[in-house]
Amino acid sequence: MTNSDYLIKAAVKKLSEKFNQTFSEKIGELNSVAQELPDIFKKELEILIDEIIKEAEFMKEDANSSKKYENEIKQKDNPKKKCDKKIEEIHILLKDLNQELNIQP
């Protein structure tokens, strides 16, 4: 064998060792991450569920406050409606009274 052959064999051997070492390290890191993934997913899922529940509560409170506001507006309009109803009742009574007065001589 010539020096070139030894150089090529040595280069191939060292490259193989380097690749094996690098891949072994990376596979070890991947294995470690793969073991942590279920915990990471579980934590993220719990956070997501909490956020969904908080958002639903916020939406419910917002809807309730909207209904409460609408009820307050209706209650504010209610006295006006009561007055209008009373006025209408008075008009009916006056109409009936006028009819009675016009009938009697």
Buried (B, 14 or more C-beta within 10 A) or exposed (E): EEEEEEEEEEEEEEEEEEEEEEEEEEEEEEEEEEEEEEEEEEEEEEEEEEEEEEEEEEEEEEEEEEEEEEEEEEEEEEEEEEEEEEEEEEEEEEEEEEEEEEEEE
